[in-house]
Amino acid sequence: MSTQKILITWPSGLPRQSYDRCVLSGGEGKVRTYHRNGKLMAAGSAREGLQTGLWKFWDLQGSRSAIGRFLHGMPKGEWIYYDHDREYRMVHWQVVEKEDFRISLPQGWIQQERAGHELFSREDPRDEHGASIAISSHEIDGGLNIRDFTLQLLQASEHSLTHLQFQVQEMETVRIRNMDACEALTTVIHKGQRVLTRLAFVKVDERLFKLQAVIATDRASSYGTLFQECLRSFMLSSPQTQVPGLDLIYPPDLAREVALEEQEFGLPLPV
């Protein structure tokens, strides 16, 4: 039996901690972790020879449940769950070699801390019309692999600011043209062609906008690995496929994957 360290990004308000991950060398591997306060736990299993395995996440009071995926040979994954208000959430994990998990910022990015949030800004923070991106993931390398982020305006005014621009790798500049509607149109460069993608935001207040959805075409699965990871990490929206028991609409490929795993492991989706 081998042991590795795993970094878990818990829901908002819970600290990031490292845990031991034990994987059996043969047969069926099982994983079980506990939060340090003893109130939260996660467990999973992955059978030998299968590409994916299901995970379960819950607190010890049984008020929250989750389902997620583990990929053999992959150093990361996530749990999918929803909270008491039935809002869709994700918990990400990342295998790390050492106890300390350092952040490597891309060139030109500035790290700040404001109101308890880590902000990574490409704009000059002193620029009154600039914006910063708060990224919840610690997986930041030269490519800026985004898991989840919040757009925070350094200054917002009805008269002076009518749009906001930011950059995402493999996407062109995104411009929010209607701050009230909180929607943005961008294009993804795929094989030399521009594919239209719509981003939807939740307006938290006059200065804070939370990315809620990425709505793309049927060709989303062929955009490339980074964009697929972004799609799977954000709340997804698709009119084609809905998984019963969740207030969440999966894209067709993910819905099929979840259904196959559910049949294989006999673990139902959270209800």
Order of alpha helices (4+ residues) and beta strands (2+ residues): beta-beta-beta-beta-beta-beta-beta-beta-beta-beta-beta-beta-beta-beta-beta-beta-beta-alpha-alpha
